[in-house]
Amino acid sequence: MLYVKNPLNEKYSDIILPDNTFIATMKQPKVLEAPKAAIREALDCPISSASLKAIAEKKKEAKKDATAVIVVSDNTRPVPYKGENGILVPVVETLLEAGYTNDQITVLVATGMHRPMREDELKTMLDGKIFDMGIKVVNHEPKNDNRLEFVGTTKRGTKAMIDTIYTSADLKILTGLVESHFMAGASGGRKAVCPGVIGEESTYIFHGPELMDDNLSKDLQIEGNPVHEESLAVAKLAGVDFIVNVTLDHDFNITGVFAGDLEKAHLAAVEKIRESVEVKVPEADLVITHGGFVGINHYQCAKCAVASLGALKKDGYLISIADITDGGHPIGSVNYRVTLTLLHLLGSEAFVKLLNSPDWVFLPEQWQVQQWAKVFRKTPQDHYYFYAPQIGHEWFDSLPGNDIRVLFDDNEDESNPNIYQIAIEKAIQDVERRTGKKREELVIVYLKDGPYEVPRS
């Protein structure tokens, strides 16, 4: 048996797998030796841009009472916003040096269509110095029409409604993490605006069925990716003065700081992650993966399932585990649960056909369910095994796939620290039963980095 140490979640850090398992793992990028200094250098000597201080001072020269907004990700992304190597405080300090006062700076949380973050969550995610300074921290409100301003229409027809806290600021700064993204190619950059601070209606084309179904809307694909292009178009309509993006290693250490121009700094970060996240793997009868940091609910677990497709054989089997930590619903929003139920009942082809029907009323978060549809176009729903202790069996009437807990022995204690190991083993045994093959006869791939790596068979 193979013993695999997984650094991404201590609850399933030690996994025992069959001897013939191919362990797919990203190349370990080099960690910055002096990240604090690198952050300062990136702000002072950015990519294809004047320094942040120079831009901020120019805004102040043009308008004495100029204000600034700093867009931050929500807690679905492990962006280093706090501590010795945090990126937020240096940005704020630069603005203060340029003449801004504390009350002229606002931190805007780019929730997109996610739920708003609670105060305790914000204080956990952001550096305490921000609160000590009295800097305003505000959640984006995508459904609040009084907090949205129309800034234009893209060529594809997206009506760009943007948070007024963002549009009213004289200096607009985006922050975030660049990692592979299963729709937009990569996170970070323009995504802090779209979908980060757009109104609900602005998602109708950007996250509509046509763009979601495009073959170029996939991991690490930037050129020709319509989701990326639409996100960028909206961000340009809203206006962006400066970005501060980072790349991270498996342990969330900073491997690169990319600040400056909206497009060029972001593309530099994408090239950085491309070096490590693409992994060559054999085409697998069985793929085993996990939700990683991002898999805080079922909605987010779509990412690890879609990421597995590059390794999974047609009609192969997929096992996924997750540790649900979201303080909201363990599945996701009502919209997500409703559309996921439709996928479960109708199947992928009928579901996507329904989304494209002129009679269909667009539901925010249907896009994530359409990503699940991609998974079940490649393999049947009953070839998918899922386990998260926080999602009870009663939910599987409306969820695709198999609840692994039904394979447990009677009175299995789910508080057992080895419960994830037990879940994987039980699912493998069931795949052996169904295929009539012993595990030694199956091509098995374990995606050690879960949703973060991009396997290519």
N, C-alpha and C positions, 0 to 999 in steps of 0.2 A: 504494500500500500504506500501511496505517496502522502507525505505530510506537507501541507502548504500553509505557510504563514501569510496571512492577508493583512496588510497594514491599514486598510481602509475602514475597518469596523472591528472593534475589539470583541464584539459579541459573536462574530464568526471569523475570528482571526486565525484559528487553527482548523483547517479542513483536511480530512483524510479522503483521498481519492484513489480509484483503481490504478494499478501500476502502469497501465498503458495509456493513461491520460496525458494528452499534450497540454502543457501549461503555457498558455499564451499570456505574455506580459509585456508591457511597454518598456522601451529602453529608458533607463534612468537618466534624466537630464541632469546636467551639472548645476548644483545649487550655487547661488550668488554668495561669494565670500563675505561681502559687506552690503547686505540689502538696504540698510538704512541710507548709506552713502549713495547707493545706486538709485534710490528713489529721488533723492535730492538732485543728483546729476541729471536724471531724466526730466525733472521739472525745469532745470536750468538750461539743459542742452537737448531739447526734444527733437523728434523726427519731423522734418519738413515744416517747422513752425518756430515762431519766436518763443522765448521762454514764457512760462506761465506768469511770472512776475511782470514781464514787459507787457504782455497782453492785458493783465489786470490793471496796470498803471495807465495804459492807454485809454481803457474804459473810464477810469476815474478822471482823466484829463478832459474827456469829452462830457462827462456828467459827474458832478461832485458827489451826488448822493447815489451813485451807481450801486446796484445790488448784484449778488452772485448766487447761483444755485449749483450745488454739487450733487449729482445724481449717483446714488449708491444702489447696489443690488440688494434683494431681500435675502433671507437666510436659506434659500435653496441653493446658494452658491457660497463656497468657502473662501470668499474674498478676504484678504488680510486687512481688515479695517482697524485693528486694535493692536496694542502692544508695541514693543520696541521697533518692529519692522512693519508697522501698519502704514497704509498709504493715505489715510484720511487726514490725520493731524498735520503732516507736512503740507498738504494742499491748503488746509485752513490757515496754517502759519504763514504760508506764502502770500495769501490774500491779505492777512493782517499787516504783513510787511509792506504791501502795496497800498495801504491806506484804508482798507475796508474795516468797518467796525463789526463787532460780533453780531449785532442785530441786522446787519446788511448781508449776512450769509445764511443760507438755508440749505439743509441737507434734505433732499427729496428721495424717498425710498421708491425705487422702480418696481412696484409690485406687479405691473402688467395686469393680468386678469386674476392673479393670486389673491388670496385674502389679505387684508391689512395686517401688519405686524403689531403685536401687543407691545406695551411699554417695556415689560420685562424682557421680551425677546430683543427689542432694540438695544437695551442696555447690555445685553449679553453679546450682541453682534458688534456694536460700535465701541470705540475707545471712550472710556469714562471722561477723558479730558474734554470731549465735545460737549457733554452735558454740563461739566463744571464751568465751561466758558459761556454757557447759556445759549449755544447755537441752536436754532430751531431745527427740529427733526420732524418731518411730516411724511405720512404715507400718501402715495398717489391714490386718487379715487376715480376709477375708470367709468363709474356709473353716475357721477355727480356732474350734471350738465353745467352747474354754476362754476365748476372748476376746470372747464374745458374751453379751449379756443380753437377755432378753425384757422389753419395756417395755409391751406391750399389742397389741391387734388393732384395725385400722381398720374402718370400716363396710363397706368392700369386702372385708375379710377378710385383709388383709396382716398376717402375724405379724411385728411389728417387733422384730427381733433387732439390737441395736446394740452396737458395739464397747465393751467394758467400760472402756477408757481414757477414753472419752467419758462413759459413764454414771456412772462413779465420781467424776468431777470435780465440784467444787462450783460452779465458774464455767465456763460453756460459751459459747465464742465461735466464730463462723463467719466465714471470709473467702472471698473469691472474686471472679471476674470475671463481670459480667453482659453477655451477648451473646445474639443470637438462637439458639434451640435448636430443632432439627427435631422433637423429641418433646414436650418440656416447655414450649415457648413461649419460654422464656428460661433461661439458665443462672444460676448464683449463688443466693443466698438459701438456701432449703430444700434445694436439691440437694447442699449440702455434707454434709448428714446422709443424705439418701436420693436417690441411691444411694451417696453418698460413704463412709459408715461403717456400712452395714447388712450383715447376713449374707447369704450366697448365697440361702437359702430365702426371704428377704424380697423377692427380686426377682420371685417367681413371679407375683404379681398386678400389682405396679407396672410390670413390664416384660412382662406377659403379652400374648397375642395379641389379646385383646378391647380393651385400652386402646391397644395399638399401632395397631390398625386403625381407631380412632375418627377421624372427620373433623376433630375439634377438637384432636387431638394433632398440632400443627404449629407452625411458626415464628411467634413473636410473639403466639400465642393464649394468653391467661391465663384469661380468664373461660370457665368451662365445660370447660376442658381437663382431662380425667380424669387424665392423667399428672402435671400440676401439682398437682391436688387431692390425689392420693394421696401425692405427695412431701411436700406441706405437712402432711398428716395424720400421717405418720410422724415428721416433724420436731417436731411439737407433742407427740407422745407421748414423744419423747426429751428434749424440753426445750431451749430455746435462750434464752440471756440477752442476747445482743448479736451483731449482724453488722457486718462491715466489707466492703462491696462496692465495686468500682470499675468505671468504664466507660473504654474506651480508644479512641484514634484508630487510623488505619492504621499508624502508626509506633510503636504501643504506648505513646504518651504518655497520661497520665491526663487524662480529660475531665470526670470527676466522681467524687466520693467520697460514698458513701451508707451511713451507719452508723446503728445503732440497732435499732429494732423489726424482728423477723423478716419480717413481711409488708409493713409500710408503707415501710420503707427499700428493700426489694427492688422493690416496685411503682414507687417513685419512679425507680429506676434503669432499669426496663423502659421507662417513659415517655421517659426520656432517650434510650435507644438507638432507640426507635421513630422519633424525629425524623430519624434519619440512615440507618437500614438499609433501609427500604422504598424500592424503586426501580421506577418505571414503565417498562415495556419493551414492545416489540412482540412478538407471538406469533411464535416463531422456528421455522424449519425446522431450524436448526442452532444449538446452544448450545455454547460453548466455556468451560470453567471449570478450576479448579485446586484443589488441596487446602489451600492456605494454610498457616498455622502449625500448625493442628490435624491436617492430613493426614499424620501421622507413620507410619501403616501403612494397609493396605487397609481395615481396620475403621473407622478414622476418616474415610477418604475417602468413606464413605457420606454424610457430611454435605454435601459439595459437590454430590454427585449429586442428593440430595433437594432441596437448595436450588434447583437448576436447574428444577425442575418448574413453578414459577410462570412461567417464560419459554418452556418447551418446548411446541411444537405436538404434538397427538396423533400418535404414530408418527414423531415427528421424530428427529433425530440428535443425539447428545451426545458431545462430546470432552472428556476430563478428563486432566490431567497432575498429577503429584505428586512430591515429593521425600521419600522414605521415610527417616526419621531414627531410628526407634525402635530401641533396642538389643536388643529381643527379636525375635520373628519378624516378617518384613516383611508378612505377611498378617494375622496376629492369632493368638489362642489356638486350641487344638485344637477347642473347642466352636464357635467362629466358623467355622473352616475346614470342619468337618463339615457344619454347617447351610447354609453358603454353597454347598457342593457339591450339596446336595439342591435348593436353589433353582435352581442352574444346570441340573441334570438334569430336574427336574420342571416348572419354570416357576412363575410367581407364583401362579396360582389354585390349582393342586394343592398347592403348598408351604404356603400359608396354610390351606388345608383340612386339611392334615396337622397343622399346629400346633394347630388347634382340635379335633382328634380326641381322644376320651377315652382312647385308647390311647397318645397321644403322651407321652413323658417329657420334661418341661421341661428345656431345656439353657440355662444361663446364656450370654448373648450372642446367643441366637436373635433377640432384639429388634432387633439391628442388621441382621441379614439380612432381617427383616421390613420394615425401611425400604428395603432394596434392592428388595424385592418391590413396593413402591409405585412405584419408578422403572420397573420392567419391566411394570407394569400400564399405564403410559402409553405406553411405547415398547418394541419387542422388544429382547431381549438383544443381538442382532446389530446393533442400531443404536447401541450404546454402544462408544466407543473409549477405551481407557485406556493410559496410558504412565507408568511409573515405572522408571527404570534399575535400581533395586534389586530389582525383582520379575521373575525370569527367566521366559522363555516357557514353561518346563515347568509352571508353576503354572496356566496358562490352561486346562488340561484340567478344572480344577475351579472356575474363576472365570467369572462372567458377562461377556459382552462380548468385544471384539476386542483383541488385543495389537497395538498400533500398530507395534511393531518388525518384524512380518512384512511390513510395507509398505516398510521401509527398503531402500535399495540394498544390493547385496552388499558385505560387509566394512565396513559403516557403523561408525565409531568412536563408541561411546557415551560416551567421555570428552570428546567434542567439546563445548565450552561452548555451542554452538548446538543441541545435540541436541533440546531441547524445542521449539525453533522448527521444526526438521526434522520432528519428530513431528506437530505440528499441521498443517503443510503437507501431509504425506503423508496424513493422515486426511481433510483437506478434499478432496484430489484423489480419494480413494476415494469420498467422498460424492457428488462430481460424477459419477463413473463410475456409481454405483448409481442415482442419481436421474435421470440423463440431463440434468441441468441444469448450466449454468455457475454459478460462485459468484456472479456478478452477479445471477443470477435467484433466488438463495436469500435468505431473511431470516435473517441471521446475528447472534447476540447473543453478546458476550463479557462474562462476569461477572468484571470486574476484581478484585473483592473476594472472589471464590470463595464459600466456605461462610458468609461473614459477612453477605452482603447477602440481602435477601428480595425477589426480583423479582415484580412483579405485572403481568400482561399484560392 
